Amino acid sequence: MSRAAYEGVRCDPADAVRLVRDGDTVVLPIGAGEAPALLAALSERRHALHDVAVFQLLPLVRAGYFDPETTAHVRHTTAFLSPTSRPGAAAGWVDFTPAHFSEMPELFRRGLLPCDVVFARASAMDEHGFFSLGLSADYTMAAISRARAVVLEVNPQVPFCFGECHVHISQVAAVVESTEPVVELPHPPLGEVELAIGRHVAELIPDGATLQIGIGAIPDAVVQQLGDKNDLGVHTEMFGDGILALLDAGVITNRRKNLHTGKMLATFALGSAQLYAYMHRNPVLEMHPVDVTNDPMLAGMNDRLHSINGTLAVDLLGQCGSESLGTVPYSGTGGQVDFVRAANRSKGGKAIIVLPATAKGGTVSRIVPTLPAGTHVTTGKNDVDYVVTEFGVAQLRGRSARDRARALIDIAHPDHRDALLDGAVALRRA
């Protein structure tokens, strides 16, 4: 019966995208969960549509509708930018919606974020008629509950994962088939700065800690420094290759987790083909919506939760500007605040913010007296805990503004410490 239902909705991408109507919002999962064949077909049809929005975090495929000349037909909107969407946001033809990642499913359920059609990349259907959206459970499961039509791009290279990430054929309006390789995230190059930061962070992480590890070169460098740890656990937002390396080394066992003991939880995956193969029907891993993985109250129930996330700049009060360069949008809030607050709630937890001390070849300090005007503050002064650069660790939570300034100046690049001290004096924090 499931196979007959499948054949009844199977079609070409060009036919599937005809389910999109003028004025609709089409929602896609984050990152690797996006549906490239459907986006290509929608782009081909865009001139026949009017006032259609495509909502997706971290788009990786530059589809044809990323076109400033056709935004009256199809326009991109997002809560987290990528290199694909960043130029359009800076120029004003990509819309940016501020939101905590953990709250996005509820925004869909309440209708505060609209959803008419869902496009998602899915695994092959199992014998019971279920598909897995294990690459990106995120907000997509909530969007499906509100959508008029669900269209799946089924690909045999997508892993079938356990957790709350399944869609039944009875919920699906159309299925298209694809064999295009799932997008892979290349390993970023690691230099001495990243490795030095990784060493400092590793010293903060005890045996038995539960980890949330963000995306980028510095989190990858942290992972490389954890080989001598024991019985680490994972409750994270992104499941990536760094975690896979620790699993292979026997460092991650999840045995000492007091919540979901023996299991890893994540909401999306982005990495290599090897990573995706590891995820397939692996009972150790569960993929859940982001309001499960990132909810500060739920995640904070993990004892010794250590969150590791990057930022672009930190001021002497500890405010972290992680998503814009001044007024120019760069990324988004994502799950940084979710996990900072979760780690702060956790018994024995630590919220760790990492950044290189300088930018632009050492000419610009990333630790600044005050953030540039218009900077989007991500982690606020009341939430910040540990800040780490290649020059050391500043623990800020519970400390005065004066003590914070001193601690941050101590981990700034030596070439910029005098100027920062002058800035602290001007702010009456020295």
Secondary structure, DSSP 8 states (H G I E B T S, - for coil): -HHHHHHHHB--HHHHGGG--TT-EEE--SGGGS-HHHHHHHHHHGGG--SEEEE-SS--S--TT--GGGTTTEEEEESS--TTTHHHHHHTSSEE----GGGHHHHHHTTSS--SEEEEEE----TTSEEE-TTB-TTHHHHHHH-SEEEEEE-TTS---BSS-EEEGGG-SEEEE--------------HHHHHHHHHHHHH--TT-EEEE-SSHHHHHHHHT-TT--SBEEB-SEE-HHHHHHHHTT-B--TT-SSSTT-EEESEE-S-HHHHHHHTT-TTEEE--HHHHS-HHHHTTSTTEEEEEE-SEEETT--EE-SEETTEE-S--TTHHHHHHHHHHSTT-EEEEE--SEETTTTEESEESS--TT----B-TTT--EEEETTEEEE-TT--HHHHHHHHHHTS-GGGHHHHHHHHHHTT--
